[in-house]
Amino acid sequence: MNDSPPISDISLIINTFQKPRHLGLVLQSIVSQEQVDGRFEVIVTDDGSTDSTAELVHSFATASPFPVRFITQPHDGFRLSQIRNRGARIARGKALLFLDGDCMLPHDHVVAHLHRLRPGVALIGNCARLTQDTSAALAVDQLAPTDLTTLAPRSEKRSLAWRYRKACWHNLTGHPSKPRLSGSNFSVWLEDFKRVNGFDERFVGWGQEDDDFGLRLRGAGVRLESILDRTYSLHVWHPSDPSATRRWRDGPNIDYFSRRGRLVACRRGLSVRPATSLCWGLPDDIGTTTLGQHLSRMLGPATQAGSGSPCEVDLVVRPGTSRFSRPAECRLLLLASGSATVETGLRQKADRIETMYAPDDLDSRTLTEHLEHKLEAMLEAIG
């Protein structure tokens, strides 16, 4: 992550793929932002476009009144989490505003986020979807004098107003997972983004990466507030992405998203977090079995939570007598091969249960390496 002093108030991170016309409209709408001269930079993050996207951005940057940078990566499936993190790593703003490369911004969009954003709060928005005819009529050289909000259909404005009221209700009632975060238009303080290790790059393919990020922000104590009473973006029509599913729950990431034991700071995000970088709660009797002794040596360099203290992973080993005893993001139950039946209550509390099978003929060093590999594979499923 970039640790140099911030040079702007906010970094606009715009993801794109194979839509240079749409991106051109978005960039031009940013030129028309009011009351924010010198306060922001733009980072275009491209997921491997093979069209004129790179040339468009470089040409735009030469005449832009604000800093513009471009990063890209080879296209290998839908890797939105990865390209967003790459943009965040080079960001030089105190805050991040994530935007989709097919959503234009009203003239006061950036200043609205800047006025309301603060540490410990993420501002979530959404977009009004323009019709196909309206989208087709848009031209870059005609955007400057246009109040883009007048292009939004009334039905879309009513829908966004309803979303705002629902978000306020969910915050008022303390809903555990709503309002949901939409990645097409939201801002977050840079330090809060770092606290959860950015987006989880285990999400590959369409869907659920935004929902996961929002849940982890909540887990870190960040409040999600809607900004739809103040501003929204405007989605320029295009055919649906072939990788998008008609129903949210049919996405390729739904099983991983629905996992129990979600870590607040994901393991594969801005940085890769090995097992020893996590905070562990180890059982008091971990040294009484061969499996426990190996685990204790493996996790020796990791931060250890004291009795009753919060941790990321609370560990119980069987055979043994310990139980889950700490506030934890994940409760992991490990069974030595051949362990006796585990009591029902303990199984119900565990977020994940794994049996540590190991060949009998392994020497101590090889056994430890084998168990390290097994533990790492288990943590992959937790995220």
C-alpha positions in Angstrom: 0.0 0.0 0.0 1.2 3.5 -0.8 2.5 5.1 2.5 3.5 8.5 1.0 1.7 11.5 2.4 -1.7 12.2 0.7 -1.6 14.9 -2.0 -5.3 15.2 -2.4 -8.5 15.0 -0.4 -9.9 12.1 -2.4 -8.9 9.6 -5.1 -11.5 8.7 -7.7 -11.0 5.1 -8.7 -12.8 4.1 -11.8 -13.0 0.5 -13.0 -13.5 -0.2 -16.7 -13.4 -3.0 -19.2 -14.0 -2.8 -23.0 -16.2 0.3 -22.9 -14.2 3.3 -24.1 -17.2 5.4 -25.1 -18.8 5.0 -21.7 -15.5 5.8 -20.0 -15.0 8.9 -22.1 -18.4 10.2 -21.0 -17.6 9.5 -17.3 -14.2 11.3 -17.5 -15.9 14.3 -19.2 -18.5 14.4 -16.4 -15.6 14.6 -13.9 -14.1 17.6 -15.7 -17.4 19.4 -14.9 -17.2 18.8 -11.1 -17.7 22.0 -9.1 -16.0 23.4 -6.0 -13.3 20.7 -5.9 -10.4 22.2 -7.9 -7.1 20.7 -6.7 -8.8 18.4 -4.3 -8.9 15.1 -6.2 -7.1 12.8 -8.5 -8.4 10.1 -10.9 -7.1 6.6 -11.2 -8.6 4.5 -14.1 -8.3 0.8 -13.3 -8.7 -1.4 -16.4 -9.3 -5.2 -16.2 -7.5 -6.0 -19.5 -9.3 -4.1 -22.2 -7.9 -4.8 -25.7 -9.7 -1.9 -27.5 -8.9 1.9 -27.4 -9.3 2.3 -23.6 -5.6 2.9 -22.9 -5.2 5.4 -25.7 -8.4 7.3 -24.6 -7.1 7.6 -21.0 -3.6 8.7 -22.0 -5.0 11.3 -24.4 -7.4 12.6 -21.8 -4.7 12.8 -19.2 -2.5 15.1 -21.3 -5.1 17.8 -21.2 -6.8 17.1 -17.9 -6.9 19.8 -15.2 -6.4 17.1 -12.5 -4.0 14.2 -12.1 -5.0 11.1 -14.1 -3.3 7.7 -13.9 -4.0 4.5 -15.6 -3.3 0.9 -14.6 -4.2 -2.3 -16.3 -3.8 -6.0 -16.0 -4.1 -9.0 -18.4 -7.8 -10.1 -18.6 -8.3 -13.4 -16.9 -11.9 -13.5 -16.0 -13.9 -10.9 -14.1 -11.4 -9.7 -11.5 -13.0 -6.5 -10.2 -11.7 -6.9 -6.6 -8.1 -7.2 -7.8 -8.1 -4.2 -10.1 -9.8 -2.0 -7.4 -7.1 -3.0 -4.9 -4.5 -2.1 -7.4 -6.0 1.3 -7.8 -6.2 1.8 -4.0 -2.5 0.8 -3.6 -1.3 3.8 -5.6 -4.0 6.2 -4.4 -2.6 9.5 -2.9 -5.9 10.7 -1.4 -7.0 10.6 2.2 -10.3 9.0 1.0 -11.3 6.8 -1.9 -14.4 7.2 -4.1 -15.1 4.0 -6.2 -17.0 4.4 -9.4 -18.0 2.3 -12.4 -16.7 3.3 -15.8 -20.2 3.4 -17.2 -21.7 5.8 -14.7 -21.5 9.6 -15.2 -21.4 12.1 -12.3 -23.6 15.1 -11.7 -21.7 18.4 -11.3 -21.8 18.3 -7.5 -21.1 14.6 -7.0 -17.5 14.7 -5.6 -18.1 17.7 -3.4 -21.2 16.0 -1.9 -19.0 13.0 -0.9 -16.3 15.3 0.5 -18.7 17.3 2.6 -20.2 14.3 4.3 -17.4 11.6 4.4 -15.6 11.2 7.7 -13.5 8.5 9.4 -15.6 5.5 10.6 -18.3 6.1 7.9 -18.6 4.8 4.4 -21.0 6.6 2.0 -23.0 4.4 -0.2 -24.8 5.5 -3.3 -26.3 4.0 -6.4 -27.1 4.9 -10.0 -30.1 6.0 -12.0 -30.3 4.0 -15.2 -30.6 6.0 -18.4 -32.7 4.6 -21.3 -31.1 3.2 -24.4 -32.2 6.2 -26.5 -31.0 8.8 -24.0 -27.7 7.0 -23.7 -27.2 6.8 -27.4 -27.7 10.6 -27.8 -25.0 11.5 -25.3 -21.9 13.2 -26.7 -18.7 14.1 -24.8 -18.5 17.6 -26.2 -22.1 18.4 -25.1 -21.9 17.3 -21.5 -20.4 20.4 -19.9 -23.6 22.6 -19.8 -26.0 19.7 -19.1 -27.6 19.0 -15.7 -27.2 15.3 -16.0 -29.8 14.6 -13.3 -32.5 15.9 -15.7 -31.8 12.9 -17.9 -32.8 10.3 -15.3 -36.3 8.8 -15.7 -38.8 9.7 -13.0 -39.2 6.1 -12.1 -35.5 5.8 -11.4 -35.5 8.9 -9.2 -38.5 7.5 -7.2 -36.6 4.2 -6.9 -33.5 5.9 -5.5 -35.6 8.0 -3.1 -37.1 4.7 -1.8 -33.6 3.2 -1.5 -32.5 6.2 0.7 -35.5 5.8 3.0 -34.9 2.1 3.4 -31.2 2.7 4.2 -32.2 5.2 6.9 -34.7 2.7 8.4 -32.1 -0.1 8.4 -29.6 2.2 10.1 -32.2 3.3 12.7 -33.2 -0.3 13.5 -29.6 -1.6 13.6 -30.0 -4.1 10.8 -26.9 -6.4 10.7 -26.4 -6.5 7.0 -28.3 -3.5 5.5 -28.1 -1.1 3.8 -26.0 -3.0 1.3 -23.0 -1.5 -0.3 -23.0 -1.0 -4.1 -19.6 -0.8 -5.6 -20.6 1.4 -8.5 -20.6 4.6 -6.3 -19.3 4.6 -2.7 -16.6 6.4 -0.7 -14.6 5.3 2.2 -11.8 6.8 4.3 -8.4 5.3 3.2 -7.5 4.1 6.7 -10.9 2.3 7.0 -10.2 0.6 3.7 -6.8 -0.6 5.0 -8.4 -1.9 8.2 -10.3 -4.5 6.3 -7.4 -5.2 3.9 -9.4 -3.9 0.9 -11.5 -6.1 -1.4 -11.2 -9.8 -1.1 -9.5 -11.0 -4.3 -10.8 -14.5 -3.8 -13.9 -13.2 -5.5 -13.4 -13.9 -9.2 -16.4 -13.7 -11.6 -19.4 -11.6 -11.3 -21.1 -10.8 -8.0 -20.9 -10.6 -4.2 -17.5 -8.8 -3.8 -19.3 -5.6 -2.8 -21.6 -7.3 -0.3 -18.6 -9.0 1.3 -16.7 -5.7 1.5 -19.7 -4.0 3.1 -20.1 -6.8 5.7 -16.4 -6.6 6.6 -16.5 -2.8 7.0 -19.4 -3.3 9.5 -17.3 -5.9 11.3 -14.6 -3.3 11.7 -17.1 -0.8 13.2 -17.5 1.3 10.1 -21.0 2.7 9.6 -22.6 2.6 6.1 -24.7 5.7 5.4 -26.6 6.4 2.2 -25.8 9.6 0.2 -28.7 9.2 -2.1 -30.5 12.2 -0.6 -27.6 14.3 -2.0 -26.3 12.7 -5.2 -26.3 9.6 -7.4 -24.5 8.6 -10.6 -26.1 8.0 -14.0 -25.7 4.7 -15.7 -25.1 4.8 -19.4 -27.0 1.9 -21.1 -25.2 -1.0 -22.5 -26.1 -4.7 -23.0 -25.7 -6.8 -19.9 -22.3 -8.3 -19.2 -22.4 -12.0 -20.3 -20.9 -13.0 -17.0 -23.7 -11.4 -15.0 -26.4 -13.7 -13.7 -30.1 -12.8 -13.7 -30.4 -13.5 -10.0 -28.0 -12.4 -7.4 -27.9 -15.8 -5.7 -26.9 -17.5 -8.9 -23.5 -15.9 -9.1 -20.3 -18.0 -9.1 -19.2 -16.6 -5.7 -22.3 -17.3 -3.7 -20.9 -20.3 -1.9 -17.8 -18.5 -0.8 -19.8 -15.4 0.1 -22.2 -17.4 2.3 -19.3 -18.9 4.4 -19.4 -18.8 8.1 -16.4 -17.3 10.0 -15.8 -14.3 7.7 -12.6 -12.5 8.7 -12.9 -8.7 8.9 -9.5 -8.2 7.4 -9.5 -10.6 4.4 -6.5 -12.8 3.8 -6.1 -12.0 0.1 -6.6 -8.3 -0.4 -4.3 -5.3 -0.4 -1.8 -7.7 1.1 -1.6 -11.5 1.5 -2.0 -12.5 5.1 -0.4 -15.8 6.1 -1.7 -17.8 9.1 1.0 -16.3 11.3 -0.3 -12.8 10.6 -3.7 -13.5 12.2 -4.6 -13.1 15.9 -5.2 -16.6 17.3 -7.0 -17.8 20.4 -5.2 -21.0 21.3 -6.8 -23.5 23.8 -5.2 -24.0 27.2 -4.6 -27.7 26.5 -3.0 -27.3 23.1 0.2 -28.9 24.4 -1.3 -32.1 25.6 -1.6 -33.8 22.2 0.7 -34.4 19.3 -1.5 -32.4 16.9 -1.8 -29.5 19.4 2.0 -29.4 19.9 2.6 -29.1 16.2 -0.1 -26.4 15.8 1.5 -24.5 18.7 4.9 -24.5 17.1 3.4 -23.5 13.7 1.5 -20.6 15.2 4.2 -19.5 17.6 5.1 -16.3 15.6 1.4 -15.2 15.5 -0.3 -12.8 17.9 -1.9 -14.7 20.7 -5.1 -13.5 22.4 -5.3 -13.9 26.1 -8.0 -15.7 27.9 -11.3 -14.1 27.1 -9.7 -11.5 24.8 -11.1 -11.0 21.2 -9.2 -12.7 18.4 -9.7 -13.4 14.7 -9.6 -17.2 14.9 -10.5 -19.1 18.1 -9.1 -22.6 18.0 -10.3 -25.8 19.7 -8.5 -29.1 19.2 -9.8 -32.6 19.7 -8.8 -34.8 21.5 -8.9 -32.2 24.3 -11.2 -30.6 26.8 -11.1 -26.9 25.9 -14.1 -25.0 24.4 -14.6 -21.8 22.5 -14.1 -19.1 25.1 -13.3 -15.8 23.3 -15.1 -13.3 21.1 -13.9 -14.4 17.6 -14.5 -13.7 14.0 -14.1 -17.4 13.2 -14.3 -20.5 15.4 -12.2 -23.3 14.1 -12.5 -26.9 15.4 -9.6 -29.2 14.4 -9.9 -33.0 14.9 -7.0 -35.4 14.9 -7.6 -38.3 12.7 -9.3 -41.0 14.8 -10.7 -38.6 17.3 -13.7 -39.7 19.3 -17.1 -38.3 18.6 -17.3 -34.5 19.3 -20.2 -33.2 21.4 -23.1 -31.6 19.5 -22.9 -28.2 21.2 -19.3 -27.8 20.2 -20.0 -28.7 16.6 -22.8 -26.2 16.5 -20.6 -23.4 17.7 -17.8 -24.1 15.2 -17.8 -22.1 12.0 -15.6 -24.7 10.4 -14.7 -28.2 11.3 -11.7 -30.0 9.8 -10.0 -33.4 10.4 -6.3 -33.3 10.2 -5.4 -36.5 8.4 -1.7 -37.2 8.2 0.3 -40.3 7.2 1.8 -42.2 10.1 5.3 -42.5 8.6 6.1 -38.8 8.4 9.1 -37.5 10.4 8.5 -34.5 12.7 9.6 -31.8 10.2 7.6 -33.3 7.3 4.6 -33.6 9.5 4.8 -30.0 10.5 5.0 -29.0 6.8 2.1 -31.2 6.0 0.0 -29.7 8.8 1.0 -26.1 7.7 -0.3 -26.9 4.2 -3.5 -28.3 5.6 -4.1 -25.3 7.8 -3.5 -22.9 5.0 -6.0 -24.8 2.8 -8.6 -24.5 5.6 -8.0 -20.8 6.0 -8.5 -20.3 2.3 -12.1 -21.4 2.8 -12.5 -18.8 5.6 -11.1 -15.9 3.5 
